[in-house]
Amino acid sequence: MNTNVGAIDRLIRLLLASALFYLGFFLYGGTGLGIALVAVGGVMLVTALVGFCGLYQLLGIRTNKLTGSLHGK
């Protein structure tokens, strides 16, 4: 699986995921909104750690820079 999420994009996703986890667990804990915030934060966390975003793949977006021949097309 090729990565399509760049370093700055990953950092932003990590920061947003932590904010969403905080909101979901502490401010809106036990509500439907809290569960939704934690779910969205979880998806952002996974995409930041893995470096691949399915939505980016569908839309043809790449935020990482291709270097060398190690990256696929």
N, CA, C and O atoms as a GROMACS GRO file, in nm:
protein
  292
    1MET      N    1   0.085  -0.118   0.000
    1MET     CA    2   0.000   0.000   0.000
    1MET      C    3   0.090   0.124   0.000
    1MET      O    4   0.178   0.137   0.085
    2ASN      N    5   0.067   0.212  -0.093
    2ASN     CA    6   0.144   0.335  -0.104
    2ASN      C    7   0.093   0.438  -0.005
    2ASN      O    8  -0.026   0.444   0.025
    3THR      N    9   0.184   0.520   0.045
    3THR     CA   10   0.142   0.628   0.133
    3THR      C   11   0.102   0.748   0.048
    3THR      O   12   0.164   0.776  -0.054
    4ASN      N   13  -0.001   0.818   0.091
    4ASN     CA   14  -0.043   0.938   0.020
    4ASN      C   15  -0.066   1.054   0.116
    4ASN      O   16  -0.125   1.156   0.078
    5VAL      N   17  -0.020   1.040   0.240
    5VAL     CA   18  -0.034   1.145   0.341
    5VAL      C   19   0.106   1.192   0.380
    5VAL      O   20   0.188   1.112   0.426
    6GLY      N   21   0.132   1.321   0.362
    6GLY     CA   22   0.263   1.377   0.392
    6GLY      C   23   0.285   1.402   0.540
    6GLY      O   24   0.194   1.383   0.622
    7ALA      N   25   0.406   1.444   0.575
    7ALA     CA   26   0.447   1.461   0.714
    7ALA      C   27   0.367   1.571   0.784
    7ALA      O   28   0.322   1.552   0.898
    8ILE      N   29   0.348   1.685   0.719
    8ILE     CA   30   0.273   1.794   0.782
    8ILE      C   31   0.127   1.753   0.796
    8ILE      O   32   0.064   1.782   0.899
    9ASP      N   33   0.072   1.688   0.696
    9ASP     CA   34  -0.065   1.639   0.701
    9ASP      C   35  -0.082   1.539   0.816
    9ASP      O   36  -0.183   1.542   0.886
   10ARG      N   37   0.016   1.453   0.836
   10ARG     CA   38   0.012   1.355   0.945
   10ARG      C   39   0.013   1.425   1.081
   10ARG      O   40  -0.061   1.386   1.171
   11LEU      N   41   0.096   1.527   1.094
   11LEU     CA   42   0.104   1.601   1.220
   11LEU      C   43  -0.029   1.670   1.250
   11LEU      O   44  -0.076   1.667   1.363
   12ILE      N   45  -0.087   1.732   1.150
   12ILE     CA   46  -0.217   1.798   1.168
   12ILE      C   47  -0.324   1.696   1.208
   12ILE      O   48  -0.406   1.723   1.295
   13ARG      N   49  -0.322   1.579   1.144
   13ARG     CA   50  -0.418   1.475   1.177
   13ARG      C   51  -0.401   1.426   1.321
   13ARG      O   52  -0.500   1.402   1.391
   14LEU      N   53  -0.276   1.412   1.366
   14LEU     CA   54  -0.251   1.371   1.504
   14LEU      C   55  -0.303   1.475   1.603
   14LEU      O   56  -0.364   1.439   1.704
   15LEU      N   57  -0.279   1.601   1.574
   15LEU     CA   58  -0.327   1.708   1.663
   15LEU      C   59  -0.480   1.713   1.666
   15LEU      O   60  -0.540   1.726   1.772
   16LEU      N   61  -0.542   1.703   1.550
   16LEU     CA   62  -0.689   1.703   1.545
   16LEU      C   63  -0.748   1.579   1.613
   16LEU      O   64  -0.851   1.587   1.680
   17ALA      N   65  -0.683   1.465   1.595
   17ALA     CA   66  -0.731   1.343   1.658
   17ALA      C   67  -0.727   1.356   1.810
   17ALA      O   68  -0.820   1.314   1.878
   18SER      N   69  -0.619   1.413   1.863
   18SER     CA   70  -0.612   1.430   2.009
   18SER      C   71  -0.717   1.526   2.058
   18SER      O   72  -0.776   1.503   2.164
   19ALA      N   73  -0.744   1.633   1.984
   19ALA     CA   74  -0.849   1.727   2.024
   19ALA      C   75  -0.986   1.660   2.019
   19ALA      O   76  -1.068   1.681   2.109
   20LEU      N   77  -1.011   1.580   1.916
   20LEU     CA   78  -1.140   1.512   1.906
   20LEU      C   79  -1.157   1.408   2.016
   20LEU      O   80  -1.267   1.390   2.068
   21PHE      N   81  -1.049   1.338   2.051
   21PHE     CA   82  -1.057   1.243   2.162
   21PHE      C   83  -1.089   1.315   2.292
   21PHE      O   84  -1.172   1.268   2.370
   22TYR      N   85  -1.024   1.428   2.316
   22TYR     CA   86  -1.052   1.505   2.437
   22TYR      C   87  -1.198   1.548   2.442
   22TYR      O   88  -1.266   1.529   2.543
   23LEU      N   89  -1.246   1.605   2.332
   23LEU     CA   90  -1.386   1.649   2.328
   23LEU      C   91  -1.481   1.530   2.346
   23LEU      O   92  -1.579   1.539   2.420
   24GLY      N   93  -1.451   1.421   2.278
   24GLY     CA   94  -1.540   1.305   2.282
   24GLY      C   95  -1.544   1.237   2.416
   24GLY      O   96  -1.650   1.191   2.459
   25PHE      N   97  -1.430   1.229   2.485
   25PHE     CA   98  -1.427   1.160   2.613
   25PHE      C   99  -1.467   1.247   2.731
   25PHE      O  100  -1.537   1.202   2.821
   26PHE      N  101  -1.423   1.371   2.731
   26PHE     CA  102  -1.440   1.454   2.850
   26PHE      C  103  -1.556   1.552   2.842
   26PHE      O  104  -1.631   1.565   2.939
   27LEU      N  105  -1.572   1.622   2.732
   27LEU     CA  106  -1.678   1.722   2.724
   27LEU      C  107  -1.813   1.662   2.684
   27LEU      O  108  -1.917   1.703   2.734
   28TYR      N  109  -1.809   1.566   2.593
   28TYR     CA  110  -1.933   1.506   2.545
   28TYR      C  111  -1.940   1.357   2.572
   28TYR      O  112  -2.005   1.283   2.498
   29GLY      N  113  -1.873   1.312   2.676
   29GLY     CA  114  -1.869   1.170   2.709
   29GLY      C  115  -2.007   1.112   2.735
   29GLY      O  116  -2.089   1.171   2.805
   30GLY      N  117  -2.031   0.995   2.679
   30GLY     CA  118  -2.158   0.926   2.700
   30GLY      C  119  -2.271   0.971   2.611
   30GLY      O  120  -2.383   0.921   2.624
   31THR      N  121  -2.246   1.064   2.522
   31THR     CA  122  -2.352   1.110   2.431
   31THR      C  123  -2.321   1.059   2.290
   31THR      O  124  -2.212   1.009   2.261
   32GLY      N  125  -2.419   1.073   2.204
   32GLY     CA  126  -2.400   1.033   2.064
   32GLY      C  127  -2.294   1.117   1.997
   32GLY      O  128  -2.216   1.067   1.916
   33LEU      N  129  -2.290   1.246   2.029
   33LEU     CA  130  -2.188   1.334   1.973
   33LEU      C  131  -2.049   1.293   2.020
   33LEU      O  132  -1.954   1.297   1.943
   34GLY      N  133  -2.037   1.255   2.145
   34GLY     CA  134  -1.909   1.210   2.198
   34GLY      C  135  -1.859   1.086   2.127
   34GLY      O  136  -1.741   1.076   2.095
   35ILE      N  137  -1.947   0.992   2.103
   35ILE     CA  138  -1.910   0.869   2.032
   35ILE      C  139  -1.867   0.902   1.890
   35ILE      O  140  -1.769   0.845   1.840
   36ALA      N  141  -1.939   0.993   1.824
   36ALA     CA  142  -1.903   1.031   1.687
   36ALA      C  143  -1.767   1.100   1.684
   36ALA      O  144  -1.686   1.075   1.594
   37LEU      N  145  -1.740   1.187   1.781
   37LEU     CA  146  -1.611   1.256   1.786
   37LEU      C  147  -1.496   1.159   1.806
   37LEU      O  148  -1.391   1.172   1.744
   38VAL      N  149  -1.515   1.061   1.894
   38VAL     CA  150  -1.411   0.960   1.918
   38VAL      C  151  -1.391   0.874   1.793
   38VAL      O  152  -1.278   0.839   1.760
   39ALA      N  153  -1.498   0.841   1.723
   39ALA     CA  154  -1.486   0.760   1.601
   39ALA      C  155  -1.409   0.836   1.493
   39ALA      O  156  -1.321   0.778   1.429
   40VAL      N  157  -1.442   0.962   1.472
   40VAL     CA  158  -1.371   1.042   1.372
   40VAL      C  159  -1.225   1.061   1.413
   40VAL      O  160  -1.135   1.055   1.329
   41GLY      N  161  -1.202   1.083   1.541
   41GLY     CA  162  -1.065   1.095   1.591
   41GLY      C  163  -0.986   0.967   1.570
   41GLY      O  164  -0.868   0.971   1.539
   42GLY      N  165  -1.052   0.853   1.588
   42GLY     CA  166  -0.986   0.725   1.566
   42GLY      C  167  -0.945   0.704   1.421
   42GLY      O  168  -0.836   0.655   1.393
   43VAL      N  169  -1.033   0.742   1.330
   43VAL     CA  170  -1.001   0.731   1.188
   43VAL      C  171  -0.883   0.822   1.153
   43VAL      O  172  -0.793   0.783   1.079
   44MET      N  173  -0.885   0.944   1.207
   44MET     CA  174  -0.774   1.037   1.180
   44MET      C  175  -0.643   0.985   1.238
   44MET      O  176  -0.538   1.001   1.177
   45LEU      N  177  -0.649   0.924   1.355
   45LEU     CA  178  -0.529   0.870   1.417
   45LEU      C  179  -0.472   0.756   1.333
   45LEU      O  180  -0.351   0.751   1.310
   46VAL      N  181  -0.557   0.666   1.288
   46VAL     CA  182  -0.511   0.552   1.208
   46VAL      C  183  -0.451   0.600   1.076
   46VAL      O  184  -0.345   0.552   1.036
   47THR      N  185  -0.517   0.694   1.009
   47THR     CA  186  -0.464   0.742   0.882
   47THR      C  187  -0.332   0.816   0.902
   47THR      O  188  -0.245   0.812   0.815
   48ALA      N  189  -0.316   0.883   1.015
   48ALA     CA  190  -0.189   0.952   1.043
   48ALA      C  191  -0.078   0.851   1.070
   48ALA      O  192   0.035   0.870   1.024
   49LEU      N  193  -0.108   0.746   1.142
   49LEU     CA  194  -0.005   0.647   1.175
   49LEU      C  195   0.034   0.562   1.054
   49LEU      O  196   0.151   0.529   1.036
   50VAL      N  197  -0.065   0.526   0.973
   50VAL     CA  198  -0.040   0.439   0.858
   50VAL      C  199   0.015   0.520   0.739
   50VAL      O  200   0.095   0.469   0.662
   51GLY      N  201  -0.029   0.645   0.726
   51GLY     CA  202   0.015   0.728   0.614
   51GLY      C  203  -0.066   0.710   0.489
   51GLY      O  204  -0.024   0.752   0.381
   52PHE      N  205  -0.181   0.648   0.500
   52PHE     CA  206  -0.268   0.624   0.385
   52PHE      C  207  -0.409   0.669   0.418
   52PHE      O  208  -0.462   0.637   0.525
   53CYS      N  209  -0.469   0.745   0.326
   53CYS     CA  210  -0.607   0.790   0.342
   53CYS      C  211  -0.688   0.743   0.222
   53CYS      O  212  -0.656   0.777   0.108
   54GLY      N  213  -0.790   0.665   0.248
   54GLY     CA  214  -0.873   0.612   0.140
   54GLY      C  215  -0.946   0.721   0.063
   54GLY      O  216  -0.961   0.710  -0.058
   55LEU      N  217  -0.990   0.824   0.132
   55LEU     CA  218  -1.059   0.934   0.064
   55LEU      C  219  -0.963   1.008  -0.030
   55LEU      O  220  -1.001   1.046  -0.141
   56TYR      N  221  -0.839   1.027   0.015
   56TYR     CA  222  -0.739   1.087  -0.073
   56TYR      C  223  -0.719   0.999  -0.196
   56TYR      O  224  -0.705   1.051  -0.307
   57GLN      N  225  -0.717   0.869  -0.179
   57GLN     CA  226  -0.699   0.776  -0.291
   57GLN      C  227  -0.813   0.792  -0.393
   57GLN      O  228  -0.789   0.798  -0.513
   58LEU      N  229  -0.935   0.800  -0.343
   58LEU     CA  230  -1.050   0.815  -0.432
   58LEU      C  231  -1.047   0.947  -0.508
   58LEU      O  232  -1.086   0.954  -0.625
   59LEU      N  233  -1.001   1.053  -0.441
   59LEU     CA  234  -0.999   1.185  -0.502
   59LEU      C  235  -0.870   1.215  -0.578
   59LEU      O  236  -0.859   1.319  -0.643
   60GLY      N  237  -0.772   1.125  -0.570
   60GLY     CA  238  -0.646   1.144  -0.640
   60GLY      C  239  -0.555   1.249  -0.576
   60GLY      O  240  -0.477   1.314  -0.645
   61ILE      N  241  -0.565   1.265  -0.445
   61ILE     CA  242  -0.486   1.364  -0.373
   61ILE      C  243  -0.365   1.296  -0.310
   61ILE      O  244  -0.376   1.187  -0.255
   62ARG      N  245  -0.250   1.361  -0.319
   62ARG     CA  246  -0.127   1.316  -0.252
   62ARG      C  247  -0.067   1.437  -0.182
   62ARG      O  248  -0.046   1.541  -0.244
   63THR      N  249  -0.040   1.425  -0.053
   63THR     CA  250   0.026   1.534   0.017
   63THR      C  251   0.170   1.499   0.053
   63THR      O  252   0.241   1.582   0.110
   64ASN      N  253   0.212   1.379   0.019
   64ASN     CA  254   0.353   1.344   0.044
   64ASN      C  255   0.435   1.369  -0.081
   64ASN      O  256   0.383   1.369  -0.193
   65LYS      N  257   0.562   1.390  -0.061
   65LYS     CA  258   0.652   1.413  -0.174
   65LYS      C  259   0.712   1.280  -0.215
   65LYS      O  260   0.760   1.204  -0.130
   66LEU      N  261   0.711   1.253  -0.341
   66LEU     CA  262   0.772   1.131  -0.393
   66LEU      C  263   0.922   1.151  -0.403
   66LEU      O  264   0.969   1.247  -0.463
   67THR      N  265   0.998   1.059  -0.342
   67THR     CA  266   1.143   1.068  -0.349
   67THR      C  267   1.198   0.933  -0.389
   67THR      O  268   1.158   0.830  -0.334
   68GLY      N  269   1.289   0.932  -0.482
   68GLY     CA  270   1.353   0.809  -0.524
   68GLY      C  271   1.259   0.714  -0.594
   68GLY      O  272   1.150   0.753  -0.636
   69SER      N  273   1.303   0.590  -0.607
   69SER     CA  274   1.222   0.490  -0.677
   69SER      C  275   1.153   0.395  -0.581
   69SER      O  276   1.099   0.292  -0.623
   70LEU      N  277   1.153   0.428  -0.453
   70LEU     CA  278   1.089   0.340  -0.355
   70LEU      C  279   0.938   0.354  -0.353
   70LEU      O  280   0.868   0.262  -0.310
   71HIS      N  281   0.887   0.467  -0.399
   71HIS     CA  282   0.743   0.489  -0.398
   71HIS      C  283   0.682   0.444  -0.530
   71HIS      O  284   0.738   0.466  -0.637
   72GLY      N  285   0.567   0.380  -0.519
   72GLY     CA  286   0.496   0.337  -0.639
   72GLY      C  287   0.417   0.450  -0.701
   72GLY      O  288   0.410   0.560  -0.647
   73LYS      N  289   0.360   0.422  -0.814
   73LYS     CA  290   0.280   0.525  -0.883
   73LYS      C  291   0.137   0.519  -0.839
   73LYS      O  292   0.054   0.597  -0.885
   0.00000   0.00000   0.00000
